[in-house]
Amino acid sequence: MRRITPLLITALLLIGLGVAGLGSAGPAAALEVGQKAPDFTLPGPGNKPVKLSDLTAKGPVVAGVLQAMRTTVAPADGPGLLLYAFEAVVIGGLGSFWGTFAGGILLGVTQAIGFRLDPGWGIWLGHVVFLAVLLVRPQGLFPRTR
């Protein structure tokens, strides 16, 4: 029961977030190419607030800069993170926002289960699930339909 409780809590939180997001504009509110991003504030170095408008006033801004303020980043991090993002998109279905979200959750849960079984199996098991979805359903679990 102790092992199942965190999984149940996580599932309930994800369901709650999904239900809460049903009333919002969701992916329909996504920006089109060339549109200006809405202004927002995030905690920066030394926990000082940093506004997007302050950064864009100095020149072009890459969204990855905001991630760099919250975690460590090294030049070699990109390919590994990009691989997980690619796997999440393919598992969920190309062009599907909620499919990509579900693909990321499935990939993360699978890796967590793999790490729980053996520390060396986490990433490997995620790749196995990615390949299994690719073989069984190449269009992804929730492909975008027109």
N, CA, C and O atoms as a GROMACS GRO file, in nm:
protein
  584
    1MET      N    1   0.082  -0.119   0.000
    1MET     CA    2   0.000   0.000   0.000
    1MET      C    3   0.087   0.126   0.000
    1MET      O    4   0.049   0.226  -0.060
    2ARG      N    5   0.202   0.121   0.067
    2ARG     CA    6   0.290   0.238   0.073
    2ARG      C    7   0.343   0.275  -0.065
    2ARG      O    8   0.365   0.393  -0.092
    3ARG      N    9   0.363   0.179  -0.151
    3ARG     CA   10   0.414   0.207  -0.285
    3ARG      C   11   0.303   0.256  -0.378
    3ARG      O   12   0.330   0.332  -0.471
    4ILE      N   13   0.182   0.214  -0.355
    4ILE     CA   14   0.070   0.250  -0.441
    4ILE      C   15   0.021   0.392  -0.411
    4ILE      O   16  -0.026   0.460  -0.501
    5THR      N   17   0.030   0.436  -0.287
    5THR     CA   18  -0.023   0.566  -0.247
    5THR      C   19   0.034   0.682  -0.329
    5THR      O   20  -0.044   0.762  -0.378
    6PRO      N   21   0.167   0.695  -0.348
    6PRO     CA   22   0.217   0.806  -0.430
    6PRO      C   23   0.166   0.800  -0.574
    6PRO      O   24   0.138   0.903  -0.634
    7LEU      N   25   0.152   0.679  -0.628
    7LEU     CA   26   0.102   0.664  -0.763
    7LEU      C   27  -0.043   0.710  -0.772
    7LEU      O   28  -0.081   0.777  -0.868
    8LEU      N   29  -0.124   0.674  -0.674
    8LEU     CA   30  -0.263   0.716  -0.672
    8LEU      C   31  -0.275   0.867  -0.657
    8LEU      O   32  -0.357   0.930  -0.724
    9ILE      N   33  -0.196   0.925  -0.569
    9ILE     CA   34  -0.198   1.070  -0.550
    9ILE      C   35  -0.159   1.140  -0.680
    9ILE      O   36  -0.222   1.239  -0.718
   10THR      N   37  -0.056   1.091  -0.746
   10THR     CA   38  -0.012   1.149  -0.872
   10THR      C   39  -0.121   1.139  -0.977
   10THR      O   40  -0.149   1.236  -1.049
   11ALA      N   41  -0.183   1.022  -0.987
   11ALA     CA   42  -0.291   1.004  -1.085
   11ALA      C   43  -0.407   1.099  -1.057
   11ALA      O   44  -0.461   1.159  -1.150
   12LEU      N   45  -0.446   1.113  -0.931
   12LEU     CA   46  -0.555   1.205  -0.897
   12LEU      C   47  -0.519   1.349  -0.928
   12LEU      O   48  -0.603   1.425  -0.976
   13LEU      N   49  -0.395   1.389  -0.900
   13LEU     CA   50  -0.352   1.524  -0.932
   13LEU      C   51  -0.355   1.549  -1.082
   13LEU      O   52  -0.400   1.655  -1.127
   14LEU      N   53  -0.308   1.452  -1.160
   14LEU     CA   54  -0.309   1.469  -1.306
   14LEU      C   55  -0.451   1.476  -1.360
   14LEU      O   56  -0.479   1.556  -1.449
   15ILE      N   57  -0.539   1.394  -1.307
   15ILE     CA   58  -0.679   1.399  -1.350
   15ILE      C   59  -0.739   1.534  -1.312
   15ILE      O   60  -0.810   1.595  -1.393
   16GLY      N   61  -0.710   1.582  -1.191
   16GLY     CA   62  -0.760   1.712  -1.148
   16GLY      C   63  -0.709   1.825  -1.236
   16GLY      O   64  -0.784   1.915  -1.271
   17LEU      N   65  -0.581   1.819  -1.272
   17LEU     CA   66  -0.525   1.921  -1.361
   17LEU      C   67  -0.590   1.914  -1.498
   17LEU      O   68  -0.617   2.018  -1.560
   18GLY      N   69  -0.615   1.794  -1.546
   18GLY     CA   70  -0.681   1.780  -1.675
   18GLY      C   71  -0.822   1.836  -1.673
   18GLY      O   72  -0.862   1.905  -1.766
   19VAL      N   73  -0.896   1.806  -1.568
   19VAL     CA   74  -1.033   1.858  -1.556
   19VAL      C   75  -1.030   2.010  -1.542
   19VAL      O   76  -1.111   2.080  -1.604
   20ALA      N   77  -0.938   2.062  -1.463
   20ALA     CA   78  -0.927   2.207  -1.447
   20ALA      C   79  -0.892   2.275  -1.579
   20ALA      O   80  -0.933   2.388  -1.604
   21GLY      N   81  -0.816   2.206  -1.663
   21GLY     CA   82  -0.776   2.263  -1.791
   21GLY      C   83  -0.882   2.254  -1.899
   21GLY      O   84  -0.868   2.317  -2.004
   22LEU      N   85  -0.989   2.177  -1.875
   22LEU     CA   86  -1.091   2.163  -1.978
   22LEU      C   87  -1.163   2.294  -2.006
   22LEU      O   88  -1.204   2.318  -2.119
   23GLY      N   89  -1.179   2.378  -1.906
   23GLY     CA   90  -1.248   2.504  -1.925
   23GLY      C   91  -1.159   2.612  -1.984
   23GLY      O   92  -1.209   2.716  -2.027
   24SER      N   93  -1.029   2.588  -1.987
   24SER     CA   94  -0.938   2.690  -2.041
   24SER      C   95  -0.926   2.674  -2.192
   24SER      O   96  -0.975   2.577  -2.251
   25ALA      N   97  -0.861   2.770  -2.252
   25ALA     CA   98  -0.844   2.765  -2.397
   25ALA      C   99  -0.748   2.655  -2.438
   25ALA      O  100  -0.753   2.608  -2.552
   26GLY      N  101  -0.660   2.612  -2.346
   26GLY     CA  102  -0.568   2.502  -2.372
   26GLY      C  103  -0.482   2.525  -2.494
   26GLY      O  104  -0.435   2.637  -2.515
   27PRO      N  105  -0.460   2.422  -2.575
   27PRO     CA  106  -0.371   2.434  -2.689
   27PRO      C  107  -0.424   2.531  -2.794
   27PRO      O  108  -0.346   2.579  -2.876
   28ALA      N  109  -0.553   2.560  -2.793
   28ALA     CA  110  -0.608   2.655  -2.891
   28ALA      C  111  -0.550   2.794  -2.868
   28ALA      O  112  -0.544   2.876  -2.960
   29ALA      N  113  -0.506   2.823  -2.745
   29ALA     CA  114  -0.450   2.953  -2.713
   29ALA      C  115  -0.300   2.960  -2.741
   29ALA      O  116  -0.236   3.062  -2.713
   30ALA      N  117  -0.244   2.854  -2.795
   30ALA     CA  118  -0.100   2.852  -2.824
   30ALA      C  119  -0.068   2.962  -2.924
   30ALA      O  120  -0.149   2.998  -3.009
   31LEU      N  121   0.052   3.014  -2.911
   31LEU     CA  122   0.094   3.122  -3.000
   31LEU      C  123   0.125   3.068  -3.138
   31LEU      O  124   0.175   2.957  -3.154
   32GLU      N  125   0.093   3.147  -3.235
   32GLU     CA  126   0.131   3.116  -3.372
   32GLU      C  127   0.273   3.167  -3.394
   32GLU      O  128   0.322   3.250  -3.318
   33VAL      N  129   0.338   3.117  -3.498
   33VAL     CA  130   0.473   3.162  -3.529
   33VAL      C  131   0.469   3.312  -3.558
   33VAL      O  132   0.387   3.360  -3.636
   34GLY      N  133   0.558   3.383  -3.493
   34GLY     CA  134   0.567   3.527  -3.514
   34GLY      C  135   0.486   3.609  -3.416
   34GLY      O  136   0.505   3.731  -3.408
   35GLN      N  137   0.395   3.547  -3.340
   35GLN     CA  138   0.316   3.621  -3.242
   35GLN      C  139   0.402   3.656  -3.122
   35GLN      O  140   0.496   3.584  -3.088
   36LYS      N  141   0.369   3.769  -3.058
   36LYS     CA  142   0.442   3.813  -2.939
   36LYS      C  143   0.394   3.733  -2.818
   36LYS      O  144   0.274   3.716  -2.797
   37ALA      N  145   0.489   3.684  -2.739
   37ALA     CA  146   0.455   3.607  -2.619
   37ALA      C  147   0.400   3.700  -2.512
   37ALA      O  148   0.444   3.814  -2.501
   38PRO      N  149   0.302   3.653  -2.433
   38PRO     CA  150   0.251   3.737  -2.324
   38PRO      C  151   0.359   3.756  -2.218
   38PRO      O  152   0.443   3.669  -2.197
   39ASP      N  153   0.355   3.870  -2.151
   39ASP     CA  154   0.454   3.900  -2.048
   39ASP      C  155   0.426   3.818  -1.922
   39ASP      O  156   0.310   3.798  -1.885
   40PHE      N  157   0.530   3.770  -1.858
   40PHE     CA  158   0.517   3.696  -1.733
   40PHE      C  159   0.644   3.717  -1.651
   40PHE      O  160   0.745   3.765  -1.702
   41THR      N  161   0.637   3.680  -1.524
   41THR     CA  162   0.748   3.696  -1.432
   41THR      C  163   0.781   3.562  -1.367
   41THR      O  164   0.691   3.488  -1.326
   42LEU      N  165   0.910   3.532  -1.359
   42LEU     CA  166   0.958   3.411  -1.292
   42LEU      C  167   1.069   3.449  -1.195
   42LEU      O  168   1.134   3.553  -1.212
   43PRO      N  169   1.091   3.366  -1.093
   43PRO     CA  170   1.203   3.395  -1.003
   43PRO      C  171   1.336   3.373  -1.075
   43PRO      O  172   1.355   3.272  -1.142
   44GLY      N  173   1.426   3.468  -1.060
   44GLY     CA  174   1.555   3.459  -1.125
   44GLY      C  175   1.666   3.434  -1.026
   44GLY      O  176   1.640   3.389  -0.914
   45PRO      N  177   1.790   3.462  -1.066
   45PRO     CA  178   1.903   3.442  -0.975
   45PRO      C  179   1.884   3.523  -0.847
   45PRO      O  180   1.842   3.638  -0.851
   46GLY      N  181   1.916   3.462  -0.735
   46GLY     CA  182   1.898   3.528  -0.606
   46GLY      C  183   1.752   3.548  -0.570
   46GLY      O  184   1.719   3.629  -0.484
   47ASN      N  185   1.664   3.473  -0.636
   47ASN     CA  186   1.519   3.478  -0.612
   47ASN      C  187   1.459   3.615  -0.643
   47ASN      O  188   1.354   3.651  -0.590
   48LYS      N  189   1.526   3.693  -0.729
   48LYS     CA  190   1.473   3.822  -0.772
   48LYS      C  191   1.381   3.799  -0.892
   48LYS      O  192   1.413   3.716  -0.977
   49PRO      N  193   1.267   3.869  -0.899
   49PRO     CA  194   1.176   3.849  -1.011
   49PRO      C  195   1.236   3.898  -1.144
   49PRO      O  196   1.299   4.004  -1.150
   50VAL      N  197   1.217   3.820  -1.247
   50VAL     CA  198   1.264   3.854  -1.380
   50VAL      C  199   1.144   3.852  -1.474
   50VAL      O  200   1.074   3.752  -1.484
   51LYS      N  201   1.120   3.965  -1.542
   51LYS     CA  202   1.008   3.974  -1.636
   51LYS      C  203   1.056   3.946  -1.777
   51LYS      O  204   1.168   3.982  -1.814
   52LEU      N  205   0.972   3.881  -1.854
   52LEU     CA  206   1.006   3.852  -1.993
   52LEU      C  207   1.028   3.981  -2.070
   52LEU      O  208   1.120   3.990  -2.151
   53SER      N  209   0.946   4.083  -2.045
   53SER     CA  210   0.959   4.211  -2.117
   53SER      C  211   1.094   4.276  -2.089
   53SER      O  212   1.150   4.342  -2.177
   54ASP      N  213   1.149   4.258  -1.968
   54ASP     CA  214   1.280   4.314  -1.937
   54ASP      C  215   1.389   4.244  -2.018
   54ASP      O  216   1.484   4.307  -2.063
   55LEU      N  217   1.373   4.112  -2.037
   55LEU     CA  218   1.472   4.037  -2.115
   55LEU      C  219   1.462   4.069  -2.264
   55LEU      O  220   1.565   4.085  -2.330
   56THR      N  221   1.340   4.079  -2.316
   56THR     CA  222   1.324   4.106  -2.460
   56THR      C  223   1.364   4.248  -2.496
   56THR      O  224   1.398   4.274  -2.611
   57ALA      N  225   1.363   4.339  -2.400
   57ALA     CA  226   1.406   4.476  -2.427
   57ALA      C  227   1.555   4.480  -2.462
   57ALA      O  228   1.601   4.571  -2.531
   58LYS      N  229   1.630   4.380  -2.414
   58LYS     CA  230   1.773   4.375  -2.439
   58LYS      C  231   1.807   4.302  -2.569
   58LYS      O  232   1.922   4.304  -2.613
   59GLY      N  233   1.709   4.236  -2.631
   59GLY     CA  234   1.732   4.163  -2.755
   59GLY      C  235   1.652   4.034  -2.754
   59GLY      O  236   1.572   4.010  -2.664
   60PRO      N  237   1.673   3.949  -2.857
   60PRO     CA  238   1.598   3.824  -2.866
   60PRO      C  239   1.623   3.733  -2.745
   60PRO      O  240   1.732   3.731  -2.690
   61VAL      N  241   1.520   3.660  -2.707
   61VAL     CA  242   1.528   3.572  -2.591
   61VAL      C  243   1.491   3.431  -2.633
   61VAL      O  244   1.393   3.411  -2.705
   62VAL      N  245   1.567   3.335  -2.588
   62VAL     CA  246   1.536   3.195  -2.612
   62VAL      C  247   1.472   3.142  -2.483
   62VAL      O  248   1.522   3.169  -2.374
   63ALA      N  249   1.364   3.066  -2.497
   63ALA     CA  250   1.291   3.018  -2.380
   63ALA      C  251   1.379   2.934  -2.287
   63ALA      O  252   1.353   2.928  -2.167
   64GLY      N  253   1.481   2.872  -2.339
   64GLY     CA  254   1.569   2.790  -2.257
   64GLY      C  255   1.642   2.870  -2.151
   64GLY      O  256   1.686   2.813  -2.051
   65VAL      N  257   1.654   3.000  -2.169
   65VAL     CA  258   1.718   3.085  -2.070
   65VAL      C  259   1.639   3.078  -1.939
   65VAL      O  260   1.698   3.076  -1.831
   66LEU      N  261   1.507   3.076  -1.948
   66LEU     CA  262   1.424   3.071  -1.828
   66LEU      C  263   1.443   2.938  -1.755
   66LEU      O  264   1.440   2.935  -1.632
   67GLN      N  265   1.463   2.830  -1.828
   67GLN     CA  266   1.491   2.701  -1.765
   67GLN      C  267   1.627   2.705  -1.694
   67GLN      O  268   1.644   2.647  -1.588
   68ALA      N  269   1.721   2.774  -1.753
   68ALA     CA  270   1.855   2.781  -1.695
   68ALA      C  271   1.855   2.851  -1.561
   68ALA      O  272   1.945   2.828  -1.480
   69MET      N  273   1.757   2.936  -1.536
   69MET     CA  274   1.751   3.006  -1.407
   69MET      C  275   1.702   2.913  -1.296
   69MET      O  276   1.724   2.942  -1.178
   70ARG      N  277   1.638   2.803  -1.331
   70ARG     CA  278   1.578   2.716  -1.230
   70ARG      C  279   1.657   2.587  -1.205
   70ARG      O  280   1.634   2.520  -1.104
   71THR      N  281   1.748   2.552  -1.292
   71THR     CA  282   1.822   2.426  -1.278
   71THR      C  283   1.961   2.442  -1.338
   71THR      O  284   1.991   2.545  -1.400
   72THR      N  285   2.044   2.343  -1.321
   72THR     CA  286   2.176   2.349  -1.382
   72THR      C  287   2.166   2.310  -1.529
   72THR      O  288   2.085   2.226  -1.567
   73VAL      N  289   2.248   2.372  -1.608
   73VAL     CA  290   2.250   2.345  -1.752
   73VAL      C  291   2.395   2.333  -1.795
   73VAL      O  292   2.480   2.413  -1.757
   74ALA      N  293   2.421   2.232  -1.875
   74ALA     CA  294   2.555   2.213  -1.930
   74ALA      C  295   2.543   2.200  -2.082
   74ALA      O  296   2.437   2.161  -2.131
   75PRO      N  297   2.649   2.232  -2.155
   75PRO     CA  298   2.640   2.224  -2.301
   75PRO      C  299   2.602   2.085  -2.352
   75PRO      O  300   2.543   2.073  -2.460
   76ALA      N  301   2.635   1.982  -2.277
   76ALA     CA  302   2.606   1.846  -2.322
   76ALA      C  303   2.465   1.799  -2.286
   76ALA      O  304   2.429   1.686  -2.321
   77ASP      N  305   2.384   1.880  -2.219
   77ASP     CA  306   2.249   1.840  -2.177
   77ASP      C  307   2.150   1.829  -2.291
   77ASP      O  308   2.056   1.750  -2.284
   78GLY      N  309   2.167   1.906  -2.395
   78GLY     CA  310   2.069   1.917  -2.501
   78GLY      C  311   2.025   1.786  -2.566
   78GLY      O  312   1.906   1.757  -2.568
   79PRO      N  313   2.117   1.706  -2.620
   79PRO     CA  314   2.075   1.585  -2.690
   79PRO      C  315   1.995   1.488  -2.604
   79PRO      O  316   1.900   1.428  -2.653
   80GLY      N  317   2.032   1.472  -2.479
   80GLY     CA  318   1.959   1.381  -2.391
   80GLY      C  319   1.817   1.428  -2.366
   80GLY      O  320   1.722   1.350  -2.374
   81LEU      N  321   1.802   1.557  -2.336
   81LEU     CA  322   1.668   1.612  -2.313
   81LEU      C  323   1.586   1.612  -2.440
   81LEU      O  324   1.465   1.586  -2.437
   82LEU      N  325   1.650   1.639  -2.552
   82LEU     CA  326   1.580   1.640  -2.680
   82LEU      C  327   1.529   1.500  -2.714
   82LEU      O  328   1.421   1.486  -2.772
   83LEU      N  329   1.604   1.398  -2.681
   83LEU     CA  330   1.561   1.261  -2.708
   83LEU      C  331   1.434   1.227  -2.630
   83LEU      O  332   1.342   1.166  -2.685
   84TYR      N  333   1.427   1.267  -2.501
   84TYR     CA  334   1.307   1.240  -2.422
   84TYR      C  335   1.188   1.318  -2.478
   84TYR      O  336   1.077   1.266  -2.484
   85ALA      N  337   1.211   1.442  -2.518
   85ALA     CA  338   1.103   1.522  -2.575
   85ALA      C  339   1.053   1.460  -2.705
   85ALA      O  340   0.933   1.453  -2.728
   86PHE      N  341   1.145   1.414  -2.788
   86PHE     CA  342   1.107   1.348  -2.913
   86PHE      C  343   1.025   1.223  -2.886
   86PHE      O  344   0.923   1.200  -2.950
   87GLU      N  345   1.070   1.142  -2.791
   87GLU     CA  346   0.997   1.020  -2.757
   87GLU      C  347   0.857   1.052  -2.705
   87GLU      O  348   0.762   0.982  -2.740
   88ALA      N  349   0.844   1.155  -2.623
   88ALA     CA  350   0.712   1.193  -2.569
   88ALA      C  351   0.618   1.235  -2.681
   88ALA      O  352   0.501   1.199  -2.680
   89VAL      N  353   0.670   1.312  -2.777
   89VAL     CA  354   0.586   1.358  -2.889
   89VAL      C  355   0.543   1.241  -2.975
   89VAL      O  356   0.426   1.233  -3.014
   90VAL      N  357   0.634   1.151  -3.006
   90VAL     CA  358   0.601   1.036  -3.091
   90VAL      C  359   0.505   0.942  -3.019
   90VAL      O  360   0.411   0.891  -3.081
   91ILE      N  361   0.526   0.918  -2.891
   91ILE     CA  362   0.435   0.830  -2.816
   91ILE      C  363   0.295   0.890  -2.815
   91ILE      O  364   0.197   0.819  -2.837
   92GLY      N  365   0.285   1.020  -2.788
   92GLY     CA  366   0.155   1.085  -2.780
   92GLY      C  367   0.086   1.102  -2.913
   92GLY      O  368  -0.036   1.090  -2.921
   93GLY      N  369   0.161   1.128  -3.017
   93GLY     CA  370   0.104   1.152  -3.149
   93GLY      C  371   0.145   1.290  -3.198
   93GLY      O  372   0.124   1.390  -3.128
   94LEU      N  373   0.202   1.297  -3.316
   94LEU     CA  374   0.250   1.425  -3.369
   94LEU      C  375   0.135   1.524  -3.382
   94LEU      O  376   0.027   1.490  -3.432
   95GLY      N  377   0.159   1.645  -3.338
   95GLY     CA  378   0.060   1.751  -3.352
   95GLY      C  379  -0.046   1.754  -3.245
   95GLY      O  380  -0.134   1.840  -3.248
   96SER      N  381  -0.040   1.664  -3.150
   96SER     CA  382  -0.141   1.658  -3.044
   96SER      C  383  -0.081   1.707  -2.912
   96SER      O  384   0.007   1.642  -2.855
   97PHE      N  385  -0.128   1.822  -2.864
   97PHE     CA  386  -0.078   1.879  -2.739
   97PHE      C  387  -0.102   1.783  -2.623
   97PHE      O  388  -0.008   1.749  -2.550
   98TRP      N  389  -0.227   1.739  -2.606
   98TRP     CA  390  -0.260   1.650  -2.495
   98TRP      C  391  -0.198   1.513  -2.514
   98TRP      O  392  -0.167   1.445  -2.416
   99GLY      N  393  -0.179   1.471  -2.639
   99GLY     CA  394  -0.110   1.346  -2.665
   99GLY      C  395   0.035   1.353  -2.621
   99GLY      O  396   0.088   1.258  -2.563
  100THR      N  397   0.100   1.466  -2.650
  100THR     CA  398   0.238   1.485  -2.606
  100THR      C  399   0.246   1.486  -2.455
  100THR      O  400   0.339   1.430  -2.396
  101PHE      N  401   0.149   1.551  -2.390
  101PHE     CA  402   0.144   1.553  -2.243
  101PHE      C  403   0.132   1.409  -2.191
  101PHE      O  404   0.205   1.369  -2.100
  102ALA      N  405   0.039   1.332  -2.248
  102ALA     CA  406   0.020   1.193  -2.207
  102ALA      C  407   0.144   1.110  -2.237
  102ALA      O  408   0.182   1.024  -2.157
  103GLY      N  409   0.208   1.135  -2.352
  103GLY     CA  410   0.331   1.064  -2.386
  103GLY      C  411   0.443   1.092  -2.287
  103GLY      O  412   0.518   1.002  -2.252
  104GLY      N  413   0.454   1.217  -2.243
  104GLY     CA  414   0.554   1.253  -2.143
  104GLY      C  415   0.528   1.186  -2.010
  104GLY      O  416   0.620   1.138  -1.943
  105ILE      N  417   0.399   1.183  -1.971
  105ILE     CA  418   0.363   1.116  -1.845
  105ILE      C  419   0.395   0.966  -1.854
  105ILE      O  420   0.455   0.910  -1.763
  106LEU      N  421   0.354   0.903  -1.965
  106LEU     CA  422   0.380   0.760  -1.982
  106LEU      C  423   0.529   0.732  -1.980
  106LEU      O  424   0.574   0.636  -1.917
  107LEU      N  425   0.606   0.814  -2.049
  107LEU     CA  426   0.751   0.795  -2.053
  107LEU      C  427   0.812   0.812  -1.914
  107LEU      O  428   0.896   0.732  -1.873
  108GLY      N  429   0.770   0.915  -1.842
  108GLY     CA  430   0.823   0.939  -1.708
  108GLY      C  431   0.787   0.830  -1.609
  108GLY      O  432   0.870   0.786  -1.530
  109VAL      N  433   0.660   0.786  -1.614
  109VAL     CA  434   0.617   0.678  -1.523
  109VAL      C  435   0.690   0.549  -1.556
  109VAL      O  436   0.732   0.476  -1.466
  110THR      N  437   0.706   0.521  -1.685
  110THR     CA  438   0.779   0.400  -1.725
  110THR      C  439   0.923   0.404  -1.677
  110THR      O  440   0.975   0.305  -1.627
  111GLN      N  441   0.988   0.520  -1.692
  111GLN     CA  442   1.126   0.531  -1.645
  111GLN      C  443   1.133   0.516  -1.493
  111GLN      O  444   1.224   0.453  -1.441
  112ALA      N  445   1.037   0.575  -1.423
  112ALA     CA  446   1.035   0.564  -1.276
  112ALA      C  447   1.020   0.418  -1.232
  112ALA      O  448   1.084   0.374  -1.138
  113ILE      N  449   0.932   0.345  -1.302
  113ILE     CA  450   0.914   0.202  -1.270
  113ILE      C  451   1.044   0.127  -1.299
  113ILE      O  452   1.085   0.041  -1.221
  114GLY      N  453   1.107   0.158  -1.412
  114GLY     CA  454   1.233   0.093  -1.446
  114GLY      C  455   1.342   0.120  -1.344
  114GLY      O  456   1.414   0.028  -1.304
  115PHE      N  457   1.353   0.246  -1.299
  115PHE     CA  458   1.452   0.278  -1.196
  115PHE      C  459   1.421   0.208  -1.066
  115PHE      O  460   1.511   0.173  -0.990
  116ARG      N  461   1.292   0.187  -1.039
  116ARG     CA  462   1.251   0.119  -0.915
  116ARG      C  463   1.293  -0.029  -0.921
  116ARG      O  464   1.334  -0.086  -0.820
  117LEU      N  465   1.283  -0.089  -1.039
  117LEU     CA  466   1.322  -0.230  -1.055
  117LEU      C  467   1.473  -0.247  -1.045
  117LEU      O  468   1.523  -0.337  -0.977
  118ASP      N  469   1.545  -0.159  -1.115
  118ASP     CA  470   1.691  -0.165  -1.115
  118ASP      C  471   1.741  -0.028  -1.162
  118ASP      O  472   1.688   0.026  -1.259
  119PRO      N  473   1.840   0.028  -1.096
  119PRO     CA  474   1.886   0.162  -1.133
  119PRO      C  475   1.930   0.177  -1.279
  119PRO      O  476   1.925   0.287  -1.334
  120GLY      N  477   1.971   0.069  -1.341
  120GLY     CA  478   2.015   0.076  -1.479
  120GLY      C  479   1.902   0.059  -1.581
  120GLY      O  480   1.926   0.073  -1.701
  121TRP      N  481   1.783   0.028  -1.536
  121TRP     CA  482   1.674  -0.003  -1.628
  121TRP      C  483   1.584   0.114  -1.662
  121TRP      O  484   1.507   0.106  -1.757
  122GLY      N  485   1.590   0.222  -1.588
  122GLY     CA  486   1.495   0.332  -1.605
  122GLY      C  487   1.490   0.387  -1.745
  122GLY      O  488   1.385   0.383  -1.811
  123ILE      N  489   1.600   0.438  -1.793
  123ILE     CA  490   1.605   0.499  -1.925
  123ILE      C  491   1.581   0.392  -2.031
  123ILE      O  492   1.511   0.416  -2.130
  124TRP      N  493   1.639   0.276  -2.012
  124TRP     CA  494   1.623   0.166  -2.107
  124TRP      C  495   1.477   0.128  -2.123
  124TRP      O  496   1.429   0.110  -2.235
  125LEU      N  497   1.404   0.117  -2.012
  125LEU     CA  498   1.262   0.079  -2.019
  125LEU      C  499   1.181   0.186  -2.090
  125LEU      O  500   1.086   0.154  -2.161
  126GLY      N  501   1.216   0.313  -2.072
  126GLY     CA  502   1.150   0.420  -2.146
  126GLY      C  503   1.170   0.405  -2.295
  126GLY      O  504   1.075   0.423  -2.372
  127HIS      N  505   1.290   0.371  -2.338
  127HIS     CA  506   1.318   0.349  -2.480
  127HIS      C  507   1.241   0.228  -2.533
  127HIS      O  508   1.193   0.230  -2.646
  128VAL      N  509   1.228   0.124  -2.451
  128VAL     CA  510   1.154   0.004  -2.492
  128VAL      C  511   1.007   0.039  -2.515
  128VAL      O  512   0.948  -0.005  -2.613
  129VAL      N  513   0.948   0.118  -2.425
  129VAL     CA  514   0.808   0.159  -2.442
  129VAL      C  515   0.793   0.244  -2.568
  129VAL      O  516   0.698   0.227  -2.644
  130PHE      N  517   0.887   0.335  -2.591
  130PHE     CA  518   0.885   0.417  -2.712
  130PHE      C  519   0.887   0.329  -2.837
  130PHE      O  520   0.807   0.349  -2.929
  131LEU      N  521   0.978   0.232  -2.841
  131LEU     CA  522   0.986   0.144  -2.957
  131LEU      C  523   0.861   0.057  -2.971
  131LEU      O  524   0.816   0.031  -3.082
  132ALA      N  525   0.804   0.012  -2.859
  132ALA     CA  526   0.682  -0.069  -2.864
  132ALA      C  527   0.566   0.012  -2.921
  132ALA      O  528   0.492  -0.038  -3.005
  133VAL      N  529   0.550   0.135  -2.877
  133VAL     CA  530   0.443   0.220  -2.932
  133VAL      C  531   0.467   0.245  -3.079
  133VAL      O  532   0.374   0.243  -3.159
  134LEU      N  533   0.592   0.268  -3.116
  134LEU     CA  534   0.626   0.293  -3.257
  134LEU      C  535   0.594   0.171  -3.344
  134LEU      O  536   0.549   0.186  -3.458
  135LEU      N  537   0.616   0.051  -3.292
  135LEU     CA  538   0.587  -0.071  -3.368
  135LEU      C  539   0.437  -0.100  -3.375
  135LEU      O  540   0.385  -0.138  -3.480
  136VAL      N  541   0.367  -0.083  -3.263
  136VAL     CA  542   0.226  -0.120  -3.256
  136VAL      C  543   0.136  -0.011  -3.314
  136VAL      O  544   0.039  -0.040  -3.384
  137ARG      N  545   0.167   0.113  -3.286
  137ARG     CA  546   0.082   0.225  -3.330
  137ARG      C  547   0.172   0.340  -3.376
  137ARG      O  548   0.194   0.434  -3.299
  138PRO      N  549   0.223   0.335  -3.497
  138PRO     CA  550   0.321   0.434  -3.544
  138PRO      C  551   0.270   0.578  -3.543
  138PRO      O  552   0.350   0.671  -3.536
  139GLN      N  553   0.138   0.598  -3.551
  139GLN     CA  554   0.084   0.735  -3.550
  139GLN      C  555   0.078   0.792  -3.408
  139GLN      O  556   0.042   0.908  -3.392
  140GLY      N  557   0.112   0.714  -3.307
  140GLY     CA  558   0.107   0.759  -3.168
  140GLY      C  559  -0.024   0.719  -3.102
  140GLY      O  560  -0.116   0.673  -3.169
  141LEU      N  561  -0.032   0.738  -2.972
  141LEU     CA  562  -0.151   0.696  -2.899
  141LEU      C  563  -0.268   0.790  -2.923
  141LEU      O  564  -0.382   0.745  -2.930
  142PHE      N  565  -0.243   0.920  -2.936
  142PHE     CA  566  -0.349   1.019  -2.956
  142PHE      C  567  -0.313   1.110  -3.072
  142PHE      O  568  -0.284   1.227  -3.051
  143PRO      N  569  -0.314   1.058  -3.196
  143PRO     CA  570  -0.272   1.142  -3.308
  143PRO      C  571  -0.369   1.257  -3.332
  143PRO      O  572  -0.488   1.247  -3.302
  144ARG      N  573  -0.317   1.363  -3.385
  144ARG     CA  574  -0.401   1.479  -3.417
  144ARG      C  575  -0.489   1.443  -3.535
  144ARG      O  576  -0.441   1.391  -3.636
  145THR      N  577  -0.617   1.470  -3.522
  145THR     CA  578  -0.710   1.446  -3.632
  145THR      C  579  -0.761   1.580  -3.681
  145THR      O  580  -0.772   1.675  -3.604
  146ARG      N  581  -0.794   1.587  -3.808
  146ARG     CA  582  -0.839   1.715  -3.864
  146ARG      C  583  -0.988   1.716  -3.876
  146ARG      O  584  -1.046   1.815  -3.921
   0.00000   0.00000   0.00000
